[in-house]
Amino acid sequence: MAKLDLHKMKEKFSGLEKFGHKYLVETLTVVAIVVGALSAWTHLFVGTLGWVVLFLCLGAAVGLFFSATMDHWMRKVYSFSSGEKKTYTIAAEAMKIAIALFLPFLYFAFLGVLGGTAYQYYIRHSQPGHNKGSKAA
């Protein structure tokens, strides 16, 4: 049987810890997506996979048709959650995971709005007449 090398294990865990600190929001968002998908798939609390797909599509349509309004609200949500304090960021991510667990269709509707708004943004900015140097839409 191979002997455990504690030094190598500490190096691996320190690398994982550095990754977690650097990509905290992204990691917790992936956790929320997986938790929401499993919650909907297993009918854990409220909502089925059909409701999740429906609300995801409706959110994307809202994000596409009302992109300016949704972009404004998304900027407010993310500017609040990505503020200076790490406590706010972790609390916002914990709230997203809780919503994904208990009401997965609402979380996926939010992701649909985010996706629809991003899709509209990239369509707008890939047009030939658009000024590539501008920062805001």
C-alpha positions in Angstrom: 0.0 0.0 0.0 1.3 3.4 -0.9 2.2 5.8 1.9 0.4 9.1 1.9 2.6 12.1 1.2 1.2 14.9 3.4 3.3 17.5 1.7 1.8 16.7 -1.7 -1.7 16.7 -0.3 -1.1 20.1 1.3 0.1 21.5 -2.0 -3.0 20.2 -3.8 -5.3 21.6 -1.2 -3.5 25.0 -1.2 -3.9 25.1 -5.0 -7.6 24.3 -4.6 -7.9 27.0 -1.9 -6.2 29.6 -4.2 -8.6 28.7 -7.0 -11.6 29.0 -4.6 -10.4 32.5 -3.5 -9.8 33.7 -7.0 -13.0 32.3 -8.6 -15.4 32.3 -5.6 -18.4 33.9 -7.4 -18.1 31.6 -10.4 -17.7 28.5 -8.3 -20.7 29.3 -6.2 -22.7 30.1 -9.3 -21.9 26.7 -10.7 -22.9 25.1 -7.4 -26.2 27.0 -7.6 -26.9 25.8 -11.1 -26.1 22.2 -10.2 -28.2 22.4 -7.0 -31.1 23.9 -9.0 -30.9 21.3 -11.7 -30.8 18.5 -9.2 -33.7 20.0 -7.2 -35.8 20.3 -10.3 -34.9 16.9 -11.7 -35.6 15.1 -8.5 -38.8 17.1 -7.7 -37.1 17.9 -4.3 -39.2 20.9 -3.4 -41.2 23.0 -5.9 -41.1 22.7 -9.7 -40.2 20.1 -12.2 -37.8 20.1 -15.1 -40.5 21.3 -17.4 -41.2 24.4 -15.3 -37.5 25.1 -15.3 -37.2 25.0 -19.0 -40.3 27.1 -19.5 -39.1 29.8 -17.1 -35.6 29.7 -18.6 -37.2 30.4 -22.0 -39.5 33.0 -20.7 -36.6 34.7 -18.9 -34.5 34.7 -22.1 -37.4 36.2 -24.1 -37.9 39.0 -21.5 -34.1 39.6 -21.5 -34.2 39.9 -25.3 -37.3 42.1 -25.7 -36.6 44.4 -22.7 -32.8 44.3 -22.9 -32.2 48.0 -21.9 -34.4 47.7 -18.8 -33.1 44.3 -17.8 -29.5 45.4 -18.4 -30.1 48.3 -16.0 -31.5 46.0 -13.3 -28.8 43.4 -13.8 -26.1 46.0 -13.4 -27.8 47.0 -10.1 -28.0 43.4 -8.8 -24.4 42.6 -9.7 -22.9 45.9 -8.6 -24.5 45.3 -5.2 -23.3 41.7 -5.0 -19.8 42.4 -6.2 -19.1 45.2 -3.9 -16.0 45.8 -1.8 -17.2 43.6 1.1 -16.8 39.8 0.7 -19.6 39.3 3.2 -22.2 40.7 0.8 -20.9 38.6 -2.1 -21.0 35.4 0.0 -24.5 36.3 1.3 -25.8 36.9 -2.2 -24.3 33.7 -3.5 -25.8 31.8 -0.5 -29.2 33.3 -1.4 -28.8 32.2 -5.0 -28.1 28.7 -3.9 -31.1 28.7 -1.5 -33.4 30.0 -4.3 -32.0 27.4 -6.7 -32.7 24.6 -4.1 -36.2 25.6 -3.1 -37.5 27.5 -6.2 -35.4 26.3 -9.1 -37.7 27.7 -11.8 -37.2 31.3 -10.4 -33.4 30.9 -10.4 -33.4 29.6 -14.0 -35.7 32.4 -15.0 -33.1 34.8 -13.6 -30.4 32.9 -15.7 -32.7 33.2 -18.7 -33.0 36.9 -18.3 -29.2 37.2 -17.9 -28.7 35.0 -21.0 -31.2 37.0 -23.1 -29.7 40.3 -22.1 -26.1 39.1 -22.8 -27.3 37.7 -26.2 -28.9 41.0 -27.1 -25.7 42.8 -26.0 -23.5 40.7 -28.2 -25.8 41.0 -31.1 -25.8 44.8 -30.8 -22.0 45.0 -30.4 -21.2 42.7 -33.3 -23.0 44.9 -35.9 -20.7 46.4 -38.5 -21.6 50.1 -37.7 -21.1 49.8 -34.0 -18.2 51.7 -32.5 -15.7 49.1 -31.2 -14.0 51.6 -28.9 -17.0 52.5 -26.7 -17.4 50.9 -23.3 -21.1 51.3 -22.8 -24.0 50.4 -25.0 
